[in-house]
Amino acid sequence: MCSSQIDIIPSSQIDKKKWNDCINTSINNLIYAHTDYLDHLADNWNGIVINNYECVMPVPWRKKLGIRYCYDVPFIQQLGYFTANNKIDHAAIMNAFLNFIKYGYYNFNYNNYAVADISKVKTTTNFIIDLTDKESIAGNFTKSFKQSLHNAMGCGLTYAAASAAQAIEMYKYLYKNNLKNITETDYNNLIQLTAILSLQNKCVARKIINKNGQTICIALLLQDEKRLYNIINAASTEGRKSEANYFLYAQILNEFAGKGLMFDLEGSELPGVKNFYKKFGAKEQPYYRMHINNLPTPLKFIKSLQGSK
């Protein structure tokens, strides 16, 4: 892509049809980059648009002391640039991005591997499972997974449909004290977004009920044409003791197997969560986290002392 025309457009002025068409036809289509998703969850965002929506890159941002910075939007794992081909002027995109943003953290998607060699970029864990072949899925379970699933199946558990609101409320109730970066507004924004996605058949919630009819673990999944996204998972103390999450995900995998989707588990840097997903026989599909610090010298020095998040 030579002699690229690059525009940085406020979200309110984005041509949503052209933007979403670009995302949908891109080789790395991800639900997080659609305008509905960004409009509901990000405080503010601009789009870097190349050659009349041939390539697009969403940039969520906030301002502090008059300085624009990008930030981790709750429930958005990875963004980056999206296009139908890989003939991208990477240098032009990065120059536009770094001129627009002075500080922050930004996650480039798994296909943006050209950024991996840039200073201040680290590889971050994500796991995926190909749901195409139903028989091979269970065959990839580790011995430990199979044992935990066997244990859970002896507890008289039931797999059932749930609502997105129920999943979000349980997640908030169980983890709000440990997830200080997610505010009440963020949870409400997600509830509003899932209400819209439910009307488009892009929202799935599943739960495990114990013998007393109580929900002991739950998952909120979003779906597009290519992926099933593991957005939220919550398990109560009883759910963890009975290893109900193994039963929950085994049932989800069985339900969606053979539908041609990729199950995006969303990964984690937490050792316990990472090991749990590895037991599925999931494959790693890393993405790339960049730290930006183009602040004026005194502020840059102060921020550098604080280290990367």
N, C-alpha and C positions, 0 to 999 in steps of 0.2 A: 504494500500500500504506500505508494510514493506521493510526494507533494500533497499530504493530507490536509484537508480543511478541518480544523478542530474548534468546536464551540463548547463553552461551558454554560449550561442552561439551567436556570432555577426550575425546580420540579413543577411549579405552577405553569410554566411555559413549555414543558415537554409535550411533544406530539405523542400521546400515549399509545396510539395504534402503531405508529412506526417503531417506537421504543420496544413495545411488547412483541411485535413481529420479529424484531432483531433478536430478542432474547429467545423466542420460541424456535427460531431457525438456526440458532447458534449451535456449535458443536459441544458447547459446555452449558447448555440450558440449565438454570437453577431457579427454583421458585422464589428465592429471596430477592432476586433482581427485578421482579415484576413491579409495575407502578403501584398496584393496590397494596402489595406487601410493604413497600417502602413508605407509601403515603400514610399507612396506619401506624407503623412502628417507629419510624425515624422522626426525631424532632424537626430536622431540616435535612434536605438533600438536594444536591445539584447533579446533573448528568453531564459527563464528558461525552460529546457526540462527535463522531468522526465521519466525514463524507456522507452527510445526510442519512445518518442512522445505519451506516454500514458496520460500525462498531460502536458500542456504548459502554460506559462505565459509571455506575452510581457511586456518589460520594456523600455519605451521611456526615453531618457536621453540627457543631455547636459553636458558640462564641463565649470567650471569657476575656475581660480586659481589652475588648476590641479585637482580639485575635481569633481567627477561625481555626478550629481543630476538628479532626475526625475522631470518632469514638466507636466503641463496640456497642452496636444496637442489640438489646436483648432479643433473643430468638432469631437472629440473623447470623449464621455461622460464617459464610464466606461470600464475597462479592467479586471485585476485580472487573476485568473487561471481557466483553462477550461479542463474538462475531461468527459468521458462518464459515470463515476460513482462517488460516493461521498466517496469512500474509499481512502482518500488522507492523506498523512503524512503532515498535516498542518504545524507542527513545522519545518520540513525539508525545505518546500517551503519558509517559512518566514525567516529562517536562511540564506538561499541562497540569497534571495532578499535583506535583510538588510546588508549582507556582501558585496553585489555588489553596493548598493546605500547608500550614506552617508547623503544625504539631499534631501528634496523635498516633494511633495504632490502626492499621488497616489490614484486612485479610483478603488476599488475592486467591481466587479459586484454583482448583487442582490443575486446570489446563493452562494457567498463567505461569508455567515453569520458567519462562524467560527471566522472571524477577528473582529467581532463587539465588543467583550469583551476586545480587546487589547487597552492599553492606547494610547491616541492620535488618536483614530478612532472615527469619528462621522457619524451618519446616515444622508444621503442626499436624498432629495425628487426626485422621478420619478413617472410618471403616465402612466398607460397603459389602453387600451380599447380592450376587446375581440371582434373581428369582425366576429366571427363565426355565431352568431344569428342576422340576419338583423333586426328583429322586436324589439328585446330588446334594441338595441342601442339608437334609438330615445326615447324609453320609459324611459331611464335613464337621459335624459336631464333635468336640473333643470328648474323651472319656469322662472328664470331670463334668462337662455339660450334661451328658447323658445320665450320669448318676444323680445330679441335682434335679433333673427333670423327673427321673423315676421317684425321687423323694417327694417332690411336689405333687405328683399324680396320685400319691397315696394319702393325700390330705383332704380329699373330697371337695376339690375346688371346681368352680364353674367359670367358663369363658363367656363373656357377654359384651354386647354393645354398650357404649357409654356416650355421654355428650362431651363436647369440647369444654364447655363451662365447668362440668364436673371434674375433668382432668386438670384444668387450670387451677381450680379452687383447692383441690387436694395437693397439688404441687406447691402452691403458695403456702398452704397451712403447714406442710411438713418441712419446707426448706427456706421459708422467708428469712429466718434468722441467720442462715448461712449464705444467703444470696443478697447481700446488701446493695448490690448494683442494680437489682431489679426492683422498681418502684411499683406502688399501687397503680399508677398511671400506665406503666408498661403492661401489667396484667390486664387492665381494662382494655388497652389497645389491642391486645392479642384476642380477647374475647370478641371484640367488634370485628376484627379481621376474620376470625374463624366462622363467625355468623355469615359473612359474605362468601367465604370459600365453601361453606356447607351447601349453599344454594347452587354452587357450581360443581358439586360432588367431588370436591377436592379436600375434604376434611373427614378424618376417620378417628374415632376414639374407641378403645377397647379396654376392658377391665377384667379382673379376676375377683370372684366373690367367694367368700368362705361358706361353711355349712350354715352359718347364722344369717346369711344374706348380706354380710358386710363387705364393702369394697376394700381389699387389702393391697392391691396394686393396680396401676392404670397407665395407659399410654395415649398420648395425642400424636397422631400422624397426619401429615399433609401429603397430598398426592398430585402429581402432574402427569404428563404423558410419558415421562421417562423414569421418574423416581418416586419412591415412598420415603418420606422424611420423618425421622424419629425426633420430633420436636420436644416432647415432654415425656418423662417417665418418673413415676412416684410410687414408692412402696412404703407401707406402714411397718411398724416394728414386727407385727405378726406376719406381714407379707415377706419380710426378710427372713424371719425364722423358718417359715414354711417353704422358702425358696420359690415363691410364687412367680417371681419375674421370669424364671426359666420356663415355666408353664405358659405364661403370657406370651413370650416371644416365640416359643415353639408353635403356638396356635396362630399367631400373626403370620409367621413364615408359611405355615400350611395354608392359611386362608388366601394369601396373595401369590403363592407359588404358581408358576405357569402363566402369569399375566404379562410377562415381558418387561417387568419393572426391575429397577435397581433399588435395593433397600439401603438407604443412606442412614446409617446408625448415628451419624454426627460425631462419633469419636469423643475422646477426652484425654487430657493430660493427667488426670487423676489415676494413679496406679490401679485402684480397685475397679473403677469403671472400665479402664482400658483392658484389664485382664478379663472382665466379664464379657466384653465384646469379642475378644480373641477366642473365647471358648465356642463362639458360634462358627468358627472356621472362616470368619470374615477376612477380607483382604484390606490392606492399608491403601488408602488413596489420599496422600497428604496434600495440604494446601499451604499457603505461604503468608506468614505474618510479618508485616513491616512496621518498624518504629520510625517515625518521622520527627525530626527536630531541626527545623529551620527558623527557630526563634532568634530574636536579637541576642547578641552575645551574652549579656548578663543573665537573661532568662534561660538561654540554652545551657549555660554552666550550671544553674540551679537545678534544672530538670535532669541534666546528665548525672548529677549526684544522686538523684532519686532512683535511677536505674530503670530498666525495662519492666513492664508488667507482663 
